Amino acid sequence: MARGSKVQPGCTRRANCPRKSSNEVSKHLTGKETEPWEILYFKAYKSQLPVIEQALETAALMLGSDKSRGYCLEMICADFLAGVSLESANTDALLPSLTRLVIDLPMQQKRQLLENVQVTL
């Protein structure tokens, strides 16, 4: 077997060997479904970092410290879009983020949210 080869033990050819995606491996190791992800790069000035960090830390406190920074950033953006959509009546961009937020809530908070929404309908 060549050094650095990705062929699994017992396999003679790569084409004959099963391949697992990183999502499958992650699911097997953690028992949780994962979704495709991407690393974001963008320029931020040093003077902007305190505001960004404070927003992420505040979101983590509100959402739970076990949430990733990416999830916190998504919720900050969802909050921003909620304010914008109130003015423009565009909820297309907001709905997926709100759905993810509700799915991640503990069951008691989901019930409370449903009760509150039903009262306002």
NORTADA-V984549 format. One line per field, one symbol per residue. ss: DSSP state (a for helix, b for strand, c for the rest). Layout:
ss: ???
This chain:
ss: cccccccccccccaaacccccaaaaaaaaacccccccccccccccaaaaaaaaaaaaaaaaaacccccaaaaaaaaaaaaaaaaaaaacccaaaaaaaaaaaaaccaaaaaaaaaaaaaac
